[in-house]
Amino acid sequence: MAEQQQGDKQISIQKIYLKDFSFESPNSPTVFTSGDWSPKTNLNLRSSHSQGENDQSEVVLTITVEAKHEDKTIFLVELHQAGLFQISGYNEEEFGMVVGSFCPSILFPYARESISAVITKGGFPEFVLQPINFDALYAQSQQQRKTEEGAAASSGSGGNGGTH
């Protein structure tokens, strides 16, 4: 069980598990027999969390990988890699960083291995997801949220709307 402690702050992993997982190869077997192809891959990544009892939070990292050749889907993978974390002693901002960056970075290697394995078992060449900087993604999402909140406030009811 991994733990990170600092004063009264604590993060411990209670459980890591697959919550949902699907693989589709809608154009098999013709996709294997067509000649020259150079697939384009699209990666979609998001995370969410839900608060449970006794400082427990479920964090779910959702990764969707779609490979296409021209307009045909070669394969589509959607994975929901989840973890149950006990998180205590953090203020609201720190808690947001823990569930929005730290926990997804713990879950990512499990998701990466599962995705790579199922794509290979689907008959396709090895697929390696590159490392992801969850700290940078979290900071970007926070900045985007602040920008959207500022825009909503300035377009509100004729009040004192300014940009931040």
Summary of the structure (lengths in Angstrom):
residues: 164
radius of gyration: 20.0
end to end distance: 42.1
largest distance: 63.5
contacts: 432
relative contact order: 0.17
helix: 34%
strand: 38%
